[in-house]
Amino acid sequence: MSLRLLLALLVLAVPGAARAAGTRSVGPAAVVGVRATRVADLVLLDAGFDAGLRQGMVCRVTRGDADIAEVLLVELRDHLSAALILSLSPTQAIRTGDLVAVKTFKT
């Protein structure tokens, strides 16, 4: 199954994802769903092109002050995106409501 088809299915499967699309402002994205597939787990975010996200960006997933994971944006729409999990902190899991921001390097 292609990532485009999976994203389309996730958009339909996540309650409120399409409704939240029109109210998105610039800032961290939120996780609206995590779905396991046969190939990899996908993380669905409530932000996309309109928030400045682009395919290939690496993002950090946080909950409060804790770093949870790093994800790679693989498929984007105007207000939604899907990401693959690159790394996950031990004993952690990505949950709905976790915040996602583009990873930046500190100098």
C-alpha distances in whole Angstrom, upper triangle without the diagonal:
4,7,8,7,7,10,11,11,13,15,16,16,18,22,24,21,22,26,26,25,28,30,29,31,31,31,29,26,25,22,21,18,17,14,13,9,9,9,11,13,13,16,16,20,22,23,22,23,26,27,27,24,22,19,20,22,23,24,26,26,29,31,34,36,33,30,27,25,23,20,19,18,14,14,17,18,22,22,19,17,14,15,15,18,20,23,24,28,29,29,27,24,23,24,24,27,27,27,25,27,27,28,32,34,38,40
4,5,5,6,9,10,11,12,14,16,16,18,22,23,20,21,24,25,23,26,28,27,29,29,29,27,24,23,21,20,18,17,14,14,11,11,10,12,13,12,15,15,18,20,21,19,20,23,24,24,21,19,15,17,20,21,22,24,24,28,30,33,34,32,29,26,24,22,18,16,15,11,10,14,15,19,20,17,14,12,13,13,17,19,22,24,27,29,30,27,24,22,24,23,26,25,26,24,25,24,26,29,32,35,38
4,5,5,6,9,10,10,12,14,15,16,20,21,17,18,22,22,20,23,25,23,25,25,25,23,20,20,17,17,15,14,12,12,10,12,10,10,11,9,12,12,14,17,17,15,17,20,21,20,17,15,12,14,16,17,18,21,21,24,26,30,31,29,26,23,20,19,15,13,11,8,7,10,12,16,17,13,11,8,10,10,14,16,19,21,24,26,27,25,22,19,21,20,22,22,22,20,21,21,22,26,28,32,35
4,5,5,6,9,10,11,13,14,16,19,19,16,16,20,20,18,21,23,22,24,24,25,23,20,20,18,17,16,16,14,15,13,15,14,14,14,12,13,12,14,16,16,14,15,18,19,19,17,15,13,15,17,19,20,22,22,26,28,31,32,31,28,26,23,21,17,15,12,9,7,9,10,14,15,12,10,9,12,13,17,19,22,24,27,29,30,27,24,21,22,21,23,23,23,21,22,22,24,27,30,33,36
4,5,5,6,9,10,11,12,14,18,19,16,16,20,21,19,22,24,23,26,26,27,25,22,21,19,17,16,15,13,14,12,14,13,14,14,12,14,13,16,17,18,17,18,21,22,23,20,18,16,18,20,22,22,25,24,27,29,32,34,32,30,27,24,23,19,18,15,12,10,12,12,16,16,14,13,11,14,15,18,21,24,25,28,30,30,28,24,22,22,21,24,24,24,23,25,24,27,30,33,36,39
4,5,5,6,9,10,10,12,16,17,14,15,19,19,18,22,24,22,25,25,25,23,20,19,16,15,12,12,9,10,9,11,11,11,11,9,11,10,13,16,17,16,18,21,21,22,19,18,16,17,19,20,20,22,21,24,25,29,31,29,26,23,21,20,17,16,14,11,10,12,13,16,16,13,11,9,11,12,15,18,21,21,25,27,27,24,21,18,19,18,21,21,22,20,22,22,25,28,31,34,37
4,5,5,6,9,10,10,14,15,12,12,16,16,15,18,20,18,21,22,22,20,16,16,14,12,11,11,10,12,11,14,14,13,12,9,10,8,10,12,13,12,14,17,18,19,16,15,13,16,17,18,18,20,19,22,24,27,29,27,25,22,20,19,15,14,12,10,7,9,9,13,12,9,8,6,10,12,15,18,21,21,25,27,27,24,20,17,18,16,18,19,19,18,20,20,22,26,29,32,35
4,5,5,7,9,10,13,14,11,11,15,16,14,17,20,19,22,23,24,22,18,18,16,14,13,14,12,15,14,16,16,16,15,12,13,11,13,13,15,14,16,18,19,20,18,18,16,19,20,21,21,23,22,25,26,30,32,30,28,26,24,23,19,18,15,13,10,10,10,13,13,10,10,10,13,15,19,22,24,25,28,30,30,27,23,20,20,18,20,21,22,20,22,23,26,29,32,35,38
4,5,5,6,9,12,14,12,12,16,17,16,19,21,21,24,25,25,23,20,18,16,13,12,12,10,12,12,14,15,15,14,11,13,11,14,15,17,16,19,21,22,23,21,20,19,21,22,23,23,24,23,25,26,29,32,30,28,25,23,23,20,19,17,15,13,14,13,16,15,12,12,11,14,16,18,22,24,24,27,29,28,26,22,19,19,17,20,21,22,21,24,25,27,30,34,37,40
4,5,5,6,10,11,9,11,14,14,14,18,19,18,21,22,22,20,16,15,12,10,8,9,8,11,11,14,15,14,12,9,9,7,10,12,14,14,17,19,19,21,18,19,17,19,20,21,20,21,19,22,22,26,28,26,25,22,20,20,17,17,15,14,12,12,12,15,13,10,10,9,12,13,16,19,21,21,24,26,25,22,19,16,15,13,16,17,18,18,21,22,24,28,31,34,37
4,6,6,8,9,6,7,10,11,11,14,16,15,19,20,21,19,15,14,12,9,9,11,11,14,15,18,18,17,15,12,11,8,10,10,12,13,15,17,17,19,17,18,17,20,20,21,20,22,20,22,23,26,28,27,26,23,22,21,18,18,15,15,12,11,10,12,11,8,9,10,13,16,18,22,24,23,26,28,28,24,21,18,16,14,16,18,18,18,20,21,24,28,31,34,37
4,6,7,9,8,8,11,13,13,16,18,18,22,24,24,22,19,17,15,12,11,13,12,15,16,19,20,19,17,14,14,11,13,13,16,16,19,20,21,23,21,22,21,24,24,25,24,25,23,25,25,28,31,30,29,26,25,25,22,22,19,18,15,15,14,15,14,12,13,13,17,19,21,25,26,26,29,31,29,26,23,20,18,16,18,20,21,21,24,25,28,31,35,38,41
4,6,9,9,10,13,14,15,18,19,19,23,24,24,22,19,16,14,10,9,11,10,13,14,17,18,17,15,13,13,11,13,13,16,18,21,22,22,24,22,23,22,24,24,25,23,24,22,23,23,27,29,28,27,24,23,23,21,21,19,19,16,16,16,18,16,13,14,13,16,18,19,23,25,24,27,28,27,24,20,17,16,13,16,18,20,20,23,25,28,31,34,37,41
4,6,6,8,10,11,12,15,16,16,20,21,21,19,15,13,11,7,6,9,10,13,15,19,20,18,15,12,11,9,10,10,14,16,19,20,20,22,20,21,21,23,23,23,21,21,19,20,20,23,26,25,24,21,21,21,19,20,18,18,16,16,15,16,14,11,12,12,15,17,18,22,23,22,25,26,25,22,18,15,13,10,13,15,17,17,21,23,25,29,32,34,38
4,6,8,8,10,12,15,15,16,19,22,22,20,16,14,12,9,9,12,13,17,19,22,23,22,18,16,14,12,13,12,15,17,21,21,21,24,22,24,24,26,26,26,23,24,21,22,21,24,27,26,26,23,23,24,22,23,21,21,19,18,17,18,15,13,15,15,18,20,22,25,26,25,27,29,27,24,20,17,15,11,13,16,18,19,22,25,27,31,34,36,40
4,6,5,6,9,11,11,13,16,19,19,18,15,12,12,9,11,14,16,19,21,25,26,23,20,18,15,12,12,10,13,15,19,18,18,21,20,23,23,26,25,25,23,23,21,21,21,23,26,26,26,24,24,24,22,23,21,21,19,17,16,16,12,12,14,16,19,21,23,26,27,26,28,30,28,25,22,18,16,12,13,16,17,18,21,23,26,29,33,35,39
4,5,5,7,10,11,11,14,17,17,16,12,11,10,7,9,12,14,18,19,23,23,21,18,15,13,9,9,7,10,12,15,15,15,18,17,19,19,22,21,22,20,21,18,20,20,22,25,25,24,22,22,22,19,20,17,18,15,14,12,12,9,8,11,12,15,18,20,23,25,24,26,28,27,24,20,17,15,11,12,15,15,16,18,20,23,26,30,32,36
4,5,5,8,10,11,14,17,18,18,14,13,13,11,12,16,17,20,21,25,25,23,21,17,15,12,11,9,11,12,14,14,15,18,17,19,20,23,22,24,22,23,21,23,23,25,28,28,27,25,25,24,22,22,19,19,16,13,11,11,8,8,12,14,17,20,23,26,27,27,29,32,31,27,24,21,19,15,16,18,18,18,20,22,25,28,32,34,38
4,5,7,8,10,14,17,18,18,15,14,15,12,14,18,19,23,24,28,28,26,23,20,18,14,13,10,12,14,16,15,16,19,19,21,23,26,25,26,24,25,23,24,23,25,28,28,28,26,26,26,24,24,21,22,19,17,14,13,10,11,14,17,20,23,25,28,30,29,31,33,32,29,25,22,19,16,16,19,18,19,21,23,27,29,33,35,39
4,6,6,7,10,13,14,14,11,11,12,10,13,17,19,23,24,28,28,25,22,19,16,13,11,7,9,12,15,13,13,17,17,19,21,23,22,23,21,21,19,20,20,22,25,25,25,24,23,23,21,22,19,20,18,15,13,12,8,9,13,15,18,22,23,26,27,27,28,31,30,26,23,20,17,14,13,16,15,16,18,20,24,26,30,32,35
4,6,6,9,12,14,14,11,12,13,11,14,17,19,23,24,28,27,25,22,19,16,12,10,7,7,9,11,10,11,14,14,17,18,21,20,21,20,21,20,21,22,23,26,26,25,24,24,23,21,20,17,18,16,13,10,8,5,7,11,14,17,21,23,25,27,27,29,32,31,27,24,21,19,16,15,17,16,16,17,19,22,25,29,31,34
4,6,9,12,14,16,14,14,16,15,18,21,23,27,28,31,31,29,26,22,20,16,14,10,10,12,13,10,12,15,16,19,21,24,23,24,22,24,23,24,24,25,28,29,28,27,27,26,24,24,20,22,19,15,12,10,8,11,14,18,20,24,26,29,30,30,32,35,34,31,28,24,22,19,18,20,18,19,19,21,25,27,30,32,35
4,6,10,12,13,12,13,15,14,18,21,24,27,29,32,32,29,26,23,20,17,14,10,10,12,14,11,11,15,16,19,22,24,23,24,21,22,21,22,22,23,25,27,26,26,26,25,23,24,21,23,20,17,15,12,9,12,15,18,21,25,26,28,30,29,31,34,33,29,27,23,21,18,16,18,16,17,18,20,23,25,29,31,34
4,7,9,10,9,10,13,13,16,19,22,26,27,31,30,27,24,21,18,14,11,8,7,9,11,8,8,12,13,16,18,21,19,20,18,19,18,19,19,20,23,24,23,23,23,22,20,20,18,20,18,15,13,10,7,10,13,16,18,22,23,25,27,26,28,31,31,27,25,21,19,16,14,16,14,14,14,16,20,22,25,27,30
4,6,9,9,11,15,15,19,22,25,28,30,33,32,29,26,23,20,17,13,10,9,11,12,9,7,11,12,16,19,21,19,20,18,19,18,19,19,20,22,23,23,23,23,22,21,21,19,21,20,16,15,12,10,12,15,18,20,23,24,26,27,27,28,32,31,28,26,22,21,18,16,16,14,14,13,15,19,20,23,25,28
4,7,8,12,15,16,20,22,25,28,30,33,31,28,26,22,19,17,13,11,9,10,11,8,5,8,10,14,17,19,16,17,15,16,17,17,19,19,21,22,21,22,21,20,19,19,17,20,19,16,15,13,11,13,14,17,18,22,23,24,25,25,27,30,31,27,25,22,21,19,16,16,13,12,11,12,15,16,20,21,24
4,6,10,13,15,18,20,24,26,28,32,30,27,24,21,18,16,12,11,9,11,13,11,7,9,10,14,17,18,15,15,13,13,13,14,15,15,17,18,17,18,18,17,17,18,16,19,19,16,17,15,13,14,14,17,17,20,21,22,22,22,23,27,27,24,22,19,19,17,14,13,10,9,8,10,13,14,18,19,22
4,7,10,13,15,17,20,23,25,29,27,24,21,18,15,13,10,9,8,11,13,12,9,11,10,14,16,17,14,13,10,10,10,10,12,13,14,15,14,15,15,14,14,15,14,17,17,15,16,15,13,13,13,15,14,17,17,19,19,19,20,23,24,20,19,15,15,14,11,10,6,6,5,8,11,13,16,18,21
4,7,9,12,14,17,20,22,26,24,21,18,15,11,10,6,6,5,9,12,11,8,11,10,13,15,16,13,13,10,10,9,11,12,14,16,16,15,14,14,13,12,13,12,15,15,13,13,13,10,9,10,11,12,15,15,17,18,18,19,23,23,19,17,13,13,11,9,9,6,5,6,9,12,15,19,20,24
4,6,9,11,15,18,21,24,23,20,17,14,10,9,6,6,8,11,14,14,12,14,13,16,17,18,16,15,12,11,9,10,10,13,15,15,14,13,13,14,13,15,13,16,16,14,15,15,11,10,10,12,12,15,15,17,18,17,18,21,21,17,14,11,10,7,5,6,5,6,9,12,15,18,21,23,26
4,6,8,11,14,17,20,20,17,13,11,7,6,5,7,9,12,16,16,14,16,14,16,17,17,16,15,12,11,9,10,11,14,16,15,14,12,12,13,11,13,12,15,14,14,15,16,13,10,10,10,10,12,12,15,16,15,16,19,18,15,12,8,7,5,5,5,6,7,11,13,16,19,22,24,28
4,7,10,14,16,20,20,17,14,11,8,6,6,6,10,13,16,17,16,18,16,18,18,20,18,18,15,15,12,14,14,17,19,18,18,15,15,16,14,16,14,16,15,14,14,15,12,9,10,10,12,14,15,18,19,17,19,22,21,17,14,10,8,5,6,8,10,11,14,17,19,23,26,28,32
4,7,10,13,17,17,14,10,8,6,5,7,9,12,15,18,19,18,20,18,19,18,20,19,18,16,16,13,15,15,18,21,19,18,15,15,15,13,15,14,15,15,15,15,17,14,11,11,10,11,12,13,16,17,16,18,20,19,15,12,9,7,5,9,10,12,12,16,18,20,24,27,29,33
4,7,10,13,14,11,7,6,5,6,9,12,15,16,20,21,20,22,19,19,18,19,18,17,15,15,12,15,15,19,21,19,17,14,13,14,12,14,14,14,14,15,17,19,17,13,12,9,9,10,10,14,15,13,16,17,16,13,10,7,7,7,11,11,13,13,17,18,20,23,26,29,32
4,6,10,11,9,6,5,7,8,12,14,17,18,21,23,22,24,20,21,19,20,20,19,18,18,16,18,19,22,24,22,20,17,15,16,14,15,15,14,14,16,18,20,18,15,13,10,11,10,11,15,16,15,18,19,18,16,12,10,11,11,14,15,17,16,20,21,22,26,29,32,35
4,7,8,6,4,6,9,11,15,18,20,21,24,26,25,26,23,23,20,20,21,20,19,19,17,20,20,24,26,23,21,17,16,16,14,16,16,15,16,18,20,23,22,18,16,12,12,10,11,14,15,15,18,18,17,16,12,12,13,14,17,17,19,19,22,23,24,27,30,32,36
4,5,5,6,7,11,13,17,20,21,21,24,27,26,27,23,23,20,20,21,21,21,21,20,23,24,28,29,26,24,20,18,18,16,16,16,15,15,18,20,23,22,18,16,13,13,11,12,15,17,17,20,21,21,19,16,15,16,17,21,20,22,21,24,24,25,29,31,34,37
4,6,8,10,14,16,20,23,25,24,27,30,29,30,26,25,22,22,23,22,23,24,23,25,27,30,32,28,26,23,20,20,18,18,18,17,17,21,23,26,26,22,19,16,15,13,14,16,18,18,22,22,22,21,18,18,19,21,24,23,25,24,26,27,27,31,33,36,39
4,7,9,13,16,19,22,23,23,25,28,28,27,24,22,19,18,20,19,20,22,21,24,26,30,30,27,24,21,18,18,15,15,16,14,15,19,21,25,24,21,18,14,13,10,12,13,16,17,20,21,22,20,18,17,20,21,24,23,24,22,24,24,25,28,30,33,36
4,6,10,13,16,20,21,20,23,26,25,25,21,20,17,16,18,17,17,18,17,20,22,26,27,23,21,17,15,14,12,12,13,12,14,17,20,23,22,19,15,12,10,7,8,10,12,13,17,18,18,17,14,14,16,18,20,19,20,19,21,21,21,25,27,30,33
4,7,10,13,17,18,19,22,24,23,23,20,19,17,17,17,16,15,16,14,17,19,23,24,21,18,15,13,13,10,12,13,12,13,16,19,22,20,16,14,10,9,6,7,10,12,12,15,16,16,14,11,10,12,14,17,16,17,16,19,19,20,24,26,29,32
4,6,10,13,15,15,18,20,19,20,16,16,14,14,15,14,14,15,13,16,18,22,23,21,18,15,13,12,9,10,10,9,10,12,15,18,16,13,10,6,6,5,7,11,13,13,16,18,18,16,12,10,12,12,15,14,15,14,16,17,18,22,24,28,31
4,7,10,12,13,16,18,17,18,14,15,14,14,14,13,11,12,10,13,15,18,20,18,16,13,11,11,8,9,9,10,11,12,14,16,14,11,8,6,5,6,7,11,12,12,15,18,18,14,11,8,9,9,11,11,12,10,13,14,16,20,23,25,29
4,7,9,10,14,15,14,16,13,14,13,15,14,14,13,14,12,15,16,19,21,20,18,15,14,13,11,11,10,10,10,10,11,13,11,7,6,5,7,9,11,14,16,16,19,21,21,17,14,11,10,9,11,11,11,10,13,15,17,21,24,27,30
4,6,8,11,13,11,13,11,13,13,14,13,13,11,12,11,13,14,17,19,19,17,15,14,13,11,12,10,11,10,9,10,11,9,6,5,6,8,11,12,15,17,17,19,22,22,18,15,12,11,9,9,10,9,8,11,12,15,18,22,24,28
4,7,11,11,10,12,11,14,15,17,15,16,14,15,13,15,16,18,21,20,19,18,17,16,14,15,12,14,12,10,10,10,6,5,7,9,11,15,16,19,20,20,22,25,25,21,18,14,13,10,10,11,10,10,12,14,17,20,24,26,29
4,7,7,6,9,7,10,12,15,13,14,12,14,14,16,17,19,21,21,20,19,18,16,14,14,11,13,11,8,8,7,5,5,6,9,11,15,17,19,21,21,23,26,27,23,20,17,16,14,13,13,11,10,10,12,15,18,21,24,27
4,6,6,7,5,7,9,12,11,13,13,15,15,18,20,22,24,24,21,21,19,17,14,13,9,11,9,6,5,5,4,5,5,9,11,15,17,19,21,22,25,28,28,25,22,19,19,17,16,16,14,12,12,12,15,18,21,24,27
4,5,5,5,6,9,12,12,15,14,17,18,21,23,25,26,26,24,24,22,19,16,15,11,12,10,7,6,5,6,8,8,12,13,17,19,21,23,25,27,31,32,28,26,22,22,20,20,19,17,14,14,13,16,18,22,24,27
4,5,7,10,13,16,15,17,16,19,19,21,23,25,26,27,25,25,23,21,19,18,14,16,14,10,8,5,6,9,11,14,16,20,22,24,26,27,29,33,33,29,27,23,23,21,20,20,17,15,14,14,18,19,23,25,28
4,6,9,12,15,13,15,13,16,16,18,20,21,23,23,22,22,20,18,17,16,13,15,14,11,10,8,7,9,10,14,15,19,20,22,23,24,26,30,30,27,25,21,21,19,17,17,14,12,11,11,15,16,20,22,25
4,7,10,12,10,13,12,15,17,19,22,23,24,24,22,22,20,18,16,15,12,14,13,11,11,9,10,11,11,14,15,18,20,21,23,24,26,30,31,27,26,22,23,21,20,19,16,13,11,10,13,14,18,20,22
4,7,9,7,10,10,13,14,17,20,22,23,22,20,20,17,15,13,11,8,10,10,8,10,9,10,10,8,11,11,14,16,17,19,21,23,27,28,25,23,19,20,19,18,17,14,11,9,8,11,13,17,19,22
4,6,6,10,11,14,16,19,22,25,25,24,21,21,18,15,13,10,7,8,9,7,10,10,12,11,9,11,11,14,16,16,19,21,24,28,29,26,24,21,22,21,21,19,17,13,12,10,12,14,17,20,23
4,6,9,11,15,16,20,23,26,26,25,22,21,18,14,11,8,5,5,6,7,10,12,13,12,9,9,9,11,14,14,18,20,23,26,28,25,23,20,22,21,21,20,18,14,14,11,13,15,18,22,24
4,6,9,13,15,19,22,25,25,23,20,19,16,12,10,6,5,6,9,10,14,16,16,15,11,11,9,10,12,12,15,18,21,24,26,24,22,19,22,22,22,20,18,14,13,11,11,14,16,19,22
4,6,10,13,16,20,22,22,20,17,17,14,10,8,6,6,8,11,11,14,15,16,14,11,11,9,11,12,12,14,17,19,23,25,22,21,18,20,20,20,18,15,11,10,7,8,10,13,16,19
4,7,10,13,17,19,19,17,14,14,10,7,6,5,7,10,13,13,17,18,18,16,13,12,9,10,10,9,11,13,16,19,21,19,18,15,18,19,18,16,14,10,9,6,6,9,11,15,17
4,7,10,13,16,15,14,11,11,8,6,5,6,8,11,13,14,17,18,16,14,12,11,9,10,10,9,11,12,14,18,19,16,15,13,15,16,15,12,10,6,5,4,5,8,11,14,18
4,6,10,12,12,10,7,8,6,5,6,9,11,14,17,17,19,20,19,17,14,14,11,12,10,10,10,10,11,15,17,14,13,11,13,15,14,10,8,6,6,6,5,9,11,14,17
4,7,10,10,9,6,5,5,6,7,11,12,15,17,17,20,20,18,16,14,13,11,12,10,11,10,9,10,14,14,11,10,8,10,11,10,7,6,5,7,9,9,13,15,17,21
4,6,7,6,5,5,7,9,11,14,16,19,21,20,22,23,20,18,17,17,15,15,13,14,13,11,11,14,14,11,11,9,10,11,10,6,5,6,8,11,11,14,16,17,21
4,6,5,7,7,10,12,14,18,19,22,23,23,24,25,22,20,19,19,17,18,16,17,15,13,12,14,14,10,10,9,9,10,8,5,6,9,11,15,15,17,20,20,24
4,6,8,10,13,15,17,21,22,25,26,25,27,27,24,22,22,22,20,21,19,20,18,16,14,17,16,13,14,13,12,13,11,8,9,11,13,16,16,18,20,20,23
4,7,9,12,15,17,21,22,26,27,27,29,29,26,24,24,23,21,22,19,20,17,15,13,16,16,13,15,14,15,16,14,11,11,12,13,16,15,16,18,17,21
4,6,9,12,15,19,21,24,26,26,28,28,26,24,22,22,19,19,16,17,14,12,10,12,12,10,12,12,13,15,13,10,11,12,13,16,14,16,18,18,21
4,6,8,12,15,17,21,23,23,26,26,24,22,20,19,16,16,13,13,11,9,7,11,12,9,11,10,12,15,14,10,10,10,11,13,11,14,15,16,19
4,7,10,14,16,19,21,22,24,25,23,21,18,17,14,14,11,11,9,6,5,9,9,6,7,7,10,12,12,9,10,10,12,14,13,16,17,19,22
4,7,10,13,16,18,19,22,24,22,19,16,14,11,10,7,7,5,4,6,9,11,8,8,7,11,13,14,10,10,9,11,12,11,14,16,18,21
4,7,10,13,16,17,20,22,20,18,15,13,9,9,6,5,5,7,9,12,15,12,11,10,13,15,15,12,11,9,10,9,8,12,14,16,20
4,7,9,12,13,17,19,17,15,11,9,6,5,4,5,7,9,12,15,17,14,12,10,13,14,15,12,12,9,10,9,9,13,15,18,22
4,6,9,11,15,17,17,14,10,8,5,5,6,7,10,12,15,18,20,18,16,14,16,17,18,15,14,11,11,10,10,13,16,19,22
4,6,7,11,13,13,11,7,6,4,7,9,10,13,15,18,22,23,20,18,15,17,17,17,16,14,11,11,10,11,14,17,21,24
4,7,11,14,14,11,8,6,5,7,10,11,15,17,21,23,25,22,20,17,19,19,20,18,17,14,15,13,15,18,21,24,27
4,7,11,11,9,6,5,7,9,13,15,18,20,23,26,27,24,21,18,19,19,20,19,18,15,16,15,17,20,23,26,29
4,7,8,6,4,6,9,12,15,17,20,22,25,28,29,25,23,19,20,18,19,18,17,14,15,14,17,20,23,26,29
4,6,5,6,9,12,15,19,21,24,25,28,31,31,28,25,21,21,19,19,20,18,16,17,17,20,22,26,29,32
4,6,8,12,15,18,21,23,26,27,29,32,33,29,26,23,22,20,20,20,18,17,17,17,20,22,26,29,31
4,7,11,14,17,20,22,24,25,27,30,30,27,24,20,19,17,16,17,15,14,15,16,19,22,25,28,31
4,7,10,14,16,19,21,22,24,27,27,24,21,17,17,14,14,15,14,13,14,15,18,21,25,27,30
4,7,10,13,16,18,19,22,25,25,22,19,15,16,14,15,15,13,11,13,13,16,19,22,25,28
4,7,10,13,15,16,20,22,23,20,17,13,14,13,15,14,14,12,13,14,16,19,22,26,29
4,7,9,12,13,16,19,20,17,15,12,14,14,15,14,13,10,12,12,13,17,20,23,26
4,6,9,11,15,17,18,16,13,11,14,15,17,15,15,13,14,14,14,18,20,23,27
4,6,7,11,13,15,12,11,9,13,14,16,14,14,12,14,14,14,17,19,22,25
4,7,10,13,15,14,13,12,16,18,19,16,16,13,14,14,12,16,17,20,23
4,7,9,12,11,11,11,15,17,18,15,15,14,15,15,13,16,17,19,23
4,6,8,7,7,8,12,15,16,13,14,13,15,16,15,18,19,21,24
4,6,5,8,10,13,16,17,14,15,15,16,17,16,18,19,20,24
4,5,9,11,14,18,19,16,18,18,20,21,19,22,23,24,27
4,7,10,13,17,18,15,18,19,21,23,22,24,25,26,30
4,7,9,13,14,12,14,15,18,20,19,22,23,24,28
4,6,10,12,10,13,14,17,19,19,22,24,26,29
4,7,9,7,10,10,14,16,16,20,22,24,28
4,6,6,9,11,15,18,19,22,25,26,30
4,6,9,11,15,18,19,23,26,27,31
4,6,9,13,16,18,21,24,26,29
4,7,10,14,15,18,21,22,26
4,7,10,12,15,18,19,23
4,7,9,12,15,17,21
4,6,9,12,14,18
4,6,10,13,16
4,7,10,13
4,6,10
4,6
4
